[in-house]
Amino acid sequence: MNHPHQGSALTARMRVRLRDGEVEMPVFSQISENLWQAGCPQNGLPLPGRFAHVINLAGVPAYRAHHVLMTSTVVDMADSSDQSMDIVDPLARLVADLAATSAVLVNCLAGLNRSGVVVARALMHRGLTADEAIATVRARRHERALYNEHFVTWLHENPLH
């Protein structure tokens, strides 16, 4: 992963190397009101002040906040087919609840799969179907978001309504 391009934090871009090539995308993407998804291409990247809550799924602190966060949660979640999905629903419920009143950032390293499944599930808690949630994440983050089929299958096989 390359460092983000120059520019303000919210407009910074990053490159992610995937098995079949490289993609470029924003570091931060607004998925819905108060709900943002991101990658973190380098440790210590400045965190924009708009975020009150950060859910980091990369397992290590990634952003450098220059403001007081209401909550900061770090979870070590793997982007793999053997990742237990038991943690996704509690995190997604937390994200949906927090986003009802203030800005939440959900990030992982690339900002595609781990953050994508939690954000999609949070959207499902807000009433979207799995297909609608996946389509929203892909439209607002990147078309390659949620390319981990294990995560997509889990979303489809575990409807909320």
LOBASE-413755 format. One record per atom (N, C-alpha, C): x negated, y negated, z; atom name. Coordinates in pm, 1 decimal. Layout:
<rs>
((X, Y, Z), CA)
...
</rs>
This chain:
<rs>
((-82.1, 115.9, 0.0), N)
((0.0, 0.0, 0.0), CA)
((-88.0, -124.2, 0.0), C)
((-55.6, -218.5, -82.2), N)
((-131.6, -342.8, -87.8), CA)
((-73.4, -445.2, 8.2), C)
((-153.2, -546.3, 40.6), N)
((-106.2, -654.0, 125.6), CA)
((-1.6, -734.4, 51.0), C)
((91.2, -796.4, 125.3), N)
((192.9, -876.1, 57.8), CA)
((130.9, -995.1, -12.8), C)
((198.0, -1037.8, -117.2), N)
((153.0, -1155.5, -190.8), CA)
((166.9, -1279.3, -104.3), C)
((100.1, -1387.0, -140.2), N)
((110.0, -1511.9, -66.6), CA)
((252.5, -1565.6, -77.0), C)
((292.8, -1644.3, 19.5), N)
((425.5, -1703.3, 21.7), CA)
((481.9, -1694.3, 160.7), C)
((599.8, -1752.0, 179.4), N)
((660.5, -1745.3, 311.7), CA)
((692.6, -1600.3, 344.3), C)
((701.3, -1571.1, 472.5), N)
((720.2, -1432.9, 516.9), CA)
((843.4, -1368.3, 454.8), C)
((955.2, -1438.6, 448.8), N)
((1077.6, -1377.8, 396.3), CA)
((1073.9, -1355.9, 245.8), C)
((986.8, -1424.2, 175.2), N)
((977.8, -1404.9, 30.6), CA)
((855.2, -1322.9, -9.1), C)
((778.4, -1276.7, 89.1), N)
((658.9, -1196.6, 59.9), CA)
((698.3, -1068.0, -12.9), C)
((609.9, -1021.9, -96.8), N)
((633.7, -898.8, -172.0), CA)
((525.3, -798.5, -138.0), C)
((554.1, -672.3, -163.9), N)
((458.3, -565.9, -136.2), CA)
((465.2, -461.1, -246.6), C)
((357.5, -386.0, -258.1), N)
((351.1, -274.6, -352.9), CA)
((339.8, -146.0, -273.5), C)
((413.7, -46.4, -319.4), N)
((414.6, 84.1, -254.1), CA)
((379.4, 188.9, -358.3), C)
((282.0, 271.1, -325.5), N)
((242.2, 378.4, -415.5), CA)
((324.3, 503.3, -382.6), C)
((398.8, 550.4, -480.9), N)
((476.2, 673.6, -468.6), CA)
((408.6, 782.6, -550.3), C)
((454.6, 904.2, -537.4), N)
((392.3, 1015.3, -612.2), CA)
((391.6, 992.6, -762.5), C)
((497.2, 929.1, -812.6), N)
((509.5, 912.5, -957.7), CA)
((482.3, 769.7, -1004.0), C)
((413.6, 693.9, -923.1), N)
((379.2, 558.0, -964.7), CA)
((390.6, 458.7, -851.3), C)
((382.2, 333.4, -887.6), N)
((383.1, 226.1, -789.2), CA)
((506.4, 139.0, -811.6), C)
((565.8, 92.1, -701.9), N)
((679.6, 1.4, -712.4), CA)
((647.8, -125.6, -635.2), C)
((705.2, -235.9, -679.8), N)
((691.0, -362.9, -609.9), CA)
((828.7, -403.1, -558.9), C)
((830.9, -458.0, -438.1), N)
((957.3, -499.4, -377.2), CA)
((929.7, -604.8, -272.5), C)
((1034.2, -670.8, -225.5), N)
((1015.5, -765.2, -115.0), CA)
((973.7, -690.0, 11.3), C)
((899.9, -755.3, 98.1), N)
((871.7, -695.9, 228.7), CA)
((1002.7, -686.2, 306.0), C)
((1084.2, -793.2, 303.4), N)
((1210.7, -801.1, 376.3), CA)
((1327.0, -807.3, 278.1), C)
((1430.8, -726.4, 303.1), N)
((1551.2, -729.4, 219.5), CA)
((1673.7, -737.4, 308.0), C)
((1760.6, -834.0, 279.0), N)
((1885.7, -843.0, 353.5), CA)
((1985.3, -745.5, 292.3), C)
((2032.8, -652.5, 373.6), N)
((2124.7, -549.0, 327.0), CA)
((2269.6, -594.9, 345.3), C)
((2299.3, -654.6, 458.1), N)
((2430.7, -712.7, 484.4), CA)
((2411.8, -820.5, 590.8), C)
((2520.9, -882.5, 631.9), N)
((2508.2, -989.1, 731.3), CA)
((2439.0, -936.6, 856.7), C)
((2332.1, -1003.9, 896.6), N)
((2252.1, -971.2, 1014.6), CA)
((2179.1, -837.3, 1006.9), C)
((2178.0, -772.9, 893.8), N)
((2111.4, -642.5, 881.4), CA)
((2007.4, -648.2, 770.2), C)
((1881.3, -629.4, 810.1), N)
((1768.4, -637.8, 718.7), CA)
((1689.0, -507.9, 722.2), C)
((1628.5, -474.2, 609.6), N)
((1543.0, -356.5, 596.7), CA)
((1408.1, -403.1, 544.0), C)
((1300.0, -339.4, 591.8), N)
((1167.0, -385.6, 551.2), CA)
((1066.3, -273.0, 555.0), C)
((956.0, -299.2, 486.8), N)
((835.3, -219.8, 500.9), CA)
((735.1, -305.0, 575.8), C)
((627.7, -244.4, 616.4), N)
((522.2, -322.5, 682.4), CA)
((388.5, -278.5, 625.3), C)
((344.2, -346.2, 519.9), N)
((224.2, -303.0, 450.3), CA)
((94.2, -324.4, 526.6), C)
((98.1, -399.9, 635.8), N)
((-22.5, -419.0, 715.2), CA)
((17.0, -448.6, 859.0), C)
((-61.8, -399.7, 951.8), N)
((-36.5, -425.6, 1092.4), CA)
((-62.5, -573.1, 1121.1), C)
((25.1, -632.9, 1201.4), N)
((5.1, -772.4, 1239.3), CA)
((67.8, -872.9, 1144.9), C)
((146.8, -828.4, 1048.1), N)
((216.0, -920.7, 958.2), CA)
((308.0, -1009.9, 1042.2), C)
((309.1, -1141.0, 1019.2), N)
((395.6, -1229.0, 1098.7), CA)
((543.4, -1194.2, 1080.7), C)
((613.8, -1187.1, 1191.0), N)
((756.6, -1158.8, 1189.6), CA)
((833.9, -1289.8, 1179.8), C)
((919.6, -1304.1, 1079.1), N)
((999.4, -1426.6, 1069.1), CA)
((1084.2, -1446.9, 1194.0), C)
((1101.7, -1571.2, 1233.3), N)
((1171.8, -1604.6, 1355.2), CA)
((1320.3, -1575.7, 1355.9), C)
((1379.4, -1545.4, 1242.0), N)
((1523.3, -1520.6, 1236.2), CA)
((1564.4, -1391.7, 1304.6), C)
((1469.3, -1298.4, 1324.4), N)
((1505.9, -1168.1, 1378.7), CA)
((1507.0, -1168.7, 1531.1), C)
((1617.2, -1121.3, 1588.1), N)
((1630.7, -1109.0, 1732.9), CA)
((1595.9, -968.6, 1780.3), C)
((1609.3, -871.0, 1690.3), N)
((1587.3, -730.3, 1724.4), CA)
((1504.8, -663.7, 1614.4), C)
((1411.9, -577.5, 1654.9), N)
((1332.4, -501.0, 1558.3), CA)
((1340.2, -354.0, 1596.8), C)
((1375.0, -270.8, 1499.1), N)
((1373.3, -125.3, 1513.4), CA)
((1265.9, -75.8, 1418.0), C)
((1153.2, -33.6, 1472.5), N)
((1037.2, 7.0, 1393.5), CA)
((1028.4, 159.3, 1394.1), C)
((1040.7, 220.0, 1278.0), N)
((1041.6, 366.2, 1265.9), CA)
((907.7, 422.9, 1223.1), C)
((804.7, 338.6, 1216.9), N)
((671.9, 383.9, 1175.4), CA)
((591.9, 444.2, 1290.4), C)
((639.0, 425.2, 1413.4), N)
((571.8, 486.0, 1528.2), CA)
((470.3, 399.2, 1599.2), C)
((434.3, 288.3, 1539.4), N)
((339.2, 195.6, 1601.9), CA)
((388.0, 52.9, 1577.3), C)
((361.9, -39.1, 1671.3), N)
((401.0, -178.3, 1646.7), CA)
((336.1, -230.1, 1518.7), C)
((412.2, -303.0, 1439.4), N)
((362.4, -343.8, 1309.6), CA)
((360.3, -494.8, 1290.6), C)
((462.6, -563.5, 1338.4), N)
((473.5, -707.4, 1315.8), CA)
((421.9, -785.9, 1435.6), C)
((378.3, -906.5, 1409.6), N)
((333.3, -997.4, 1514.9), CA)
((441.5, -1104.7, 1529.2), C)
((514.2, -1097.3, 1640.3), N)
((621.7, -1193.6, 1664.3), CA)
((566.3, -1316.5, 1735.2), C)
((603.4, -1432.1, 1685.2), N)
((565.6, -1558.7, 1748.4), CA)
((685.4, -1618.1, 1821.2), C)
((785.7, -1537.8, 1843.7), N)
((905.1, -1578.4, 1916.8), CA)
((946.9, -1462.7, 2007.3), C)
((1032.7, -1490.7, 2100.5), N)
((1077.8, -1387.7, 2193.4), CA)
((1187.4, -1305.0, 2127.0), C)
((1164.4, -1174.5, 2122.1), N)
((1264.5, -1083.0, 2068.2), CA)
((1359.1, -1041.5, 2180.2), C)
((1484.5, -1021.3, 2146.6), N)
((1580.1, -970.2, 2244.6), CA)
((1550.3, -822.5, 2272.7), C)
((1519.2, -746.4, 2166.1), N)
((1478.7, -606.6, 2181.6), CA)
((1377.1, -571.7, 2074.6), C)
((1290.4, -479.4, 2107.7), N)
((1193.8, -424.0, 2013.1), CA)
((1181.5, -275.5, 2044.4), C)
((1216.5, -193.0, 1947.9), N)
((1217.7, -48.4, 1966.4), CA)
((1122.2, 14.6, 1865.7), C)
((1033.9, 100.2, 1913.7), N)
((940.8, 171.4, 1827.1), CA)
((970.5, 320.5, 1838.4), C)
((997.0, 383.0, 1724.4), N)
((1028.9, 525.6, 1718.2), CA)
((935.4, 590.5, 1618.0), C)
((878.8, 703.8, 1653.4), N)
((791.5, 777.6, 1562.2), CA)
((876.2, 876.4, 1483.3), C)
((918.9, 834.8, 1365.2), N)
((1004.2, 916.5, 1279.1), CA)
((926.7, 949.8, 1152.7), C)
((928.9, 1075.1, 1113.9), N)
((855.3, 1118.4, 994.8), CA)
((942.2, 1106.3, 869.8), C)
((880.0, 1075.6, 759.4), N)
((946.6, 1073.2, 629.0), CA)
((921.5, 1209.0, 564.3), C)
((990.8, 1311.7, 615.9), N)
((966.5, 1447.5, 566.0), CA)
((1095.0, 1528.9, 571.4), C)
((1092.8, 1640.7, 504.1), N)
((1211.0, 1726.3, 499.0), CA)
((1234.0, 1801.7, 629.1), C)
((1135.9, 1804.3, 718.2), N)
((1156.9, 1873.0, 846.0), CA)
((1181.9, 1776.9, 961.5), C)
((1203.8, 1649.2, 931.5), N)
((1236.1, 1551.6, 1034.8), CA)
((1372.9, 1584.1, 1093.5), C)
((1380.2, 1598.5, 1225.2), N)
((1508.6, 1614.0, 1292.1), CA)
((1589.5, 1486.3, 1273.7), C)
((1716.4, 1501.6, 1247.4), N)
((1802.3, 1385.9, 1224.9), CA)
((1878.6, 1346.1, 1351.6), C)
((1848.2, 1409.9, 1464.4), N)
((1918.7, 1383.1, 1589.6), CA)
((1906.9, 1237.8, 1634.7), C)
((1800.0, 1172.0, 1601.1), N)
((1777.1, 1034.1, 1644.8), CA)
((1849.5, 931.6, 1557.3), C)
((1891.1, 970.6, 1438.2), N)
((1946.0, 874.2, 1342.1), CA)
((2076.3, 812.4, 1390.8), C)
((2170.4, 892.9, 1436.3), N)
((2298.9, 836.6, 1478.0), CA)
((2286.4, 739.8, 1595.4), C)
((2214.2, 775.3, 1703.2), N)
((2200.9, 677.6, 1811.7), CA)
((2133.6, 547.5, 1766.1), C)
((2032.4, 557.8, 1681.8), N)
((1967.4, 436.8, 1630.9), CA)
((2062.1, 356.3, 1542.9), C)
((2135.0, 425.0, 1456.2), N)
((2227.7, 356.1, 1365.7), CA)
((2339.9, 287.7, 1442.6), C)
((2390.4, 351.5, 1547.3), N)
((2492.6, 288.6, 1630.5), CA)
((2437.2, 163.6, 1698.0), C)
((2314.2, 174.7, 1748.0), N)
((2248.6, 59.3, 1809.7), CA)
((2233.0, -53.8, 1709.0), C)
((2185.3, -22.2, 1590.1), N)
((2166.0, -122.7, 1484.7), CA)
((2299.1, -189.4, 1450.5), C)
((2404.5, -110.0, 1430.2), N)
((2535.6, -165.7, 1395.4), CA)
((2587.7, -256.5, 1506.8), C)
((2570.9, -214.3, 1632.0), N)
((2617.2, -295.2, 1745.5), CA)
((2539.5, -426.8, 1755.9), C)
((2406.6, -419.2, 1744.1), N)
((2324.0, -540.2, 1754.5), CA)
((2352.6, -636.5, 1640.1), C)
((2370.3, -582.1, 1519.3), N)
((2392.7, -665.9, 1401.3), CA)
((2528.6, -735.2, 1403.9), C)
((2615.9, -693.9, 1493.9), N)
((2745.3, -760.9, 1505.7), CA)
((2729.4, -903.8, 1556.7), C)
((2616.4, -931.0, 1626.5), N)
((2600.3, -1064.5, 1685.6), CA)
((2469.4, -1134.7, 1652.5), C)
((2367.7, -1059.7, 1605.7), N)
((2238.8, -1124.2, 1576.2), CA)
((2160.6, -1042.0, 1474.3), C)
((2056.3, -1104.0, 1418.8), N)
((1980.6, -1043.7, 1309.4), CA)
((1892.4, -928.0, 1356.9), C)
((1904.9, -815.6, 1286.4), N)
((1830.2, -693.8, 1317.2), CA)
((1742.9, -657.5, 1197.4), C)
((1616.7, -625.1, 1225.8), N)
((1525.5, -576.0, 1123.9), CA)
((1496.8, -429.6, 1152.5), C)
((1520.2, -343.5, 1053.3), N)
((1485.0, -202.1, 1062.4), CA)
((1372.3, -180.4, 963.6), C)
((1258.0, -135.1, 1013.6), N)
((1145.0, -116.2, 923.0), CA)
((1076.6, 18.0, 944.6), C)
((1008.3, 60.2, 841.2), N)
((914.4, 171.3, 846.6), CA)
((794.1, 125.8, 764.6), C)
((711.1, 214.0, 722.5), N)
((590.9, 171.7, 650.8), CA)
((623.0, 115.3, 512.1), C)
((691.5, 193.5, 430.1), N)
((724.7, 147.7, 294.9), CA)
((858.9, 75.4, 288.9), C)
((944.4, 101.1, 387.1), N)
((1075.9, 38.6, 385.3), CA)
((1169.6, 102.3, 286.5), C)
((1155.6, 232.4, 265.7), N)
((1239.7, 301.1, 168.1), CA)
((1323.7, 413.9, 228.8), C)
((1262.0, 505.9, 301.3), N)
((1333.9, 625.6, 345.8), CA)
((1378.2, 622.4, 491.8), C)
((1285.0, 614.5, 584.1), N)
((1322.2, 616.1, 725.6), CA)
((1412.1, 498.8, 760.4), C)
((1370.2, 379.5, 722.7), N)
((1456.5, 262.7, 747.2), CA)
((1584.0, 273.3, 664.8), C)
((1574.2, 329.0, 546.8), N)
((1690.9, 343.9, 459.6), CA)
((1798.8, 432.7, 518.4), C)
((1759.8, 545.2, 578.5), N)
((1860.4, 635.6, 634.1), CA)
((1926.2, 574.3, 757.1), C)
((1850.4, 502.8, 839.2), N)
((1909.7, 439.0, 957.5), CA)
((2001.0, 324.0, 915.3), C)
((1958.8, 243.6, 819.7), N)
((2042.2, 133.5, 771.7), CA)
((2167.8, 188.0, 703.4), C)
((2154.4, 289.8, 619.9), N)
((2271.4, 348.6, 553.8), CA)
((2369.4, 403.3, 657.6), C)
((2317.7, 469.4, 759.3), N)
((2405.4, 524.1, 863.5), CA)
((2472.6, 410.9, 942.3), C)
((2401.7, 301.4, 966.4), N)
((2462.8, 186.1, 1033.0), CA)
((2577.7, 131.1, 947.9), C)
((2557.8, 127.1, 816.6), N)
((2665.1, 83.3, 726.8), CA)
((2783.4, 179.1, 731.7), C)
((2755.3, 308.0, 747.5), N)
((2863.2, 405.8, 762.2), CA)
((2939.4, 381.4, 892.8), C)
((2869.4, 342.6, 997.7), N)
((2937.2, 309.5, 1123.4), CA)
((3024.9, 185.4, 1108.1), C)
((2995.3, 104.4, 1007.9), N)
((3077.9, -14.0, 978.1), CA)
((3192.2, 19.2, 882.3), C)
((3204.8, 146.8, 841.6), N)
((3318.7, 188.0, 760.7), CA)
((3289.5, 232.0, 619.0), C)
((3165.9, 221.5, 571.6), N)
((3134.7, 265.8, 436.1), CA)
((3122.5, 417.8, 430.4), C)
((3146.2, 474.0, 313.1), N)
((3119.8, 616.0, 290.9), CA)
((2969.6, 633.9, 270.3), C)
((2924.1, 757.9, 270.4), N)
((2782.7, 784.6, 244.6), CA)
((2742.4, 730.9, 108.0), C)
((2822.6, 757.0, 6.2), N)
((2789.5, 708.1, -128.4), CA)
((2782.0, 555.9, -132.7), C)
((2876.9, 488.2, -67.8), N)
((2876.7, 341.4, -65.4), CA)
((2755.3, 287.7, 10.4), C)
((2722.6, 350.3, 121.7), N)
((2608.7, 305.1, 202.0), CA)
((2477.5, 323.9, 126.5), C)
((2460.2, 439.2, 63.2), N)
((2339.0, 466.9, -14.4), CA)
((2327.9, 367.9, -130.4), C)
((2438.8, 346.4, -200.4), N)
((2438.5, 251.7, -313.1), CA)
((2405.1, 110.7, -265.7), C)
((2454.6, 70.7, -150.2), N)
((2425.9, -61.9, -96.8), CA)
((2278.0, -76.6, -65.0), C)
((2221.1, 23.1, 1.9), N)
((2077.8, 18.2, 34.1), CA)
((1994.9, 11.2, -93.5), C)
((2028.1, 92.4, -191.9), N)
((1951.4, 92.4, -316.9), CA)
((1967.7, -38.0, -393.7), C)
((2085.1, -95.4, -392.1), N)
((2108.2, -221.1, -464.3), CA)
((2038.7, -338.7, -396.5), C)
((2032.9, -337.6, -264.2), N)
((1981.2, -453.4, -192.1), CA)
((1834.8, -439.9, -152.5), C)
((1784.3, -315.8, -139.4), N)
((1643.6, -295.3, -102.0), CA)
((1560.0, -264.8, -226.3), C)
((1586.8, -150.9, -286.6), N)
((1518.0, -109.5, -409.8), CA)
((1586.4, 15.7, -461.9), C)
((1590.1, 29.4, -592.9), N)
((1655.6, 146.8, -652.8), CA)
((1592.0, 278.7, -609.6), C)
((1466.8, 273.7, -566.3), N)
((1397.9, 395.2, -520.4), CA)
((1418.9, 422.7, -371.6), C)
((1491.2, 335.9, -302.5), N)
((1519.0, 359.1, -160.1), CA)
((1594.3, 490.4, -144.2), C)
((1568.4, 556.9, -35.0), N)
((1631.0, 685.3, -3.0), CA)
((1603.6, 790.9, -109.6), C)
((1479.5, 800.3, -153.2), N)
((1443.5, 907.8, -245.5), CA)
((1416.4, 1038.6, -172.2), C)
((1411.5, 1036.7, -39.5), N)
((1396.6, 1158.8, 39.9), CA)
((1531.2, 1231.4, 39.4), C)
((1541.2, 1339.7, -35.8), N)
((1666.7, 1412.0, -53.4), CA)
((1719.5, 1471.1, 76.9), C)
((1630.3, 1505.1, 169.6), N)
((1672.5, 1555.4, 301.2), CA)
((1758.5, 1450.1, 371.2), C)
((1718.2, 1325.5, 364.8), N)
((1792.7, 1217.1, 428.7), CA)
((1926.5, 1193.6, 358.8), C)
((1926.1, 1194.7, 226.2), N)
((2048.7, 1172.6, 148.7), CA)
((2148.2, 1285.9, 173.8), C)
((2099.4, 1409.0, 171.5), N)
((2186.4, 1524.1, 197.2), CA)
((2247.8, 1514.1, 335.9), C)
((2168.7, 1475.5, 434.7), N)
((2219.9, 1463.0, 570.8), CA)
((2331.5, 1358.0, 578.2), C)
((2312.3, 1244.6, 511.4), N)
((2416.2, 1141.8, 510.6), CA)
((2546.1, 1195.9, 450.4), C)
((2535.5, 1269.1, 339.4), N)
((2655.1, 1325.3, 275.0), CA)
((2720.2, 1435.2, 359.3), C)
((2640.0, 1515.0, 425.6), N)
((2694.9, 1628.6, 501.0), CA)
((2745.8, 1590.0, 639.5), C)
((2727.1, 1464.4, 679.4), N)
((2767.9, 1418.8, 812.2), CA)
((2851.5, 1291.6, 803.7), C)
((2970.6, 1301.6, 742.3), N)
((3056.0, 1183.4, 734.5), CA)
((3103.4, 1142.8, 874.3), C)
((3138.2, 1018.1, 887.5), N)
((3186.5, 968.1, 1017.1), CA)
((3337.7, 966.2, 1027.7), C)
((3406.1, 966.6, 914.6), N)
((3552.9, 955.9, 919.0), CA)
((3618.4, 1069.1, 846.5), C)
</rs>
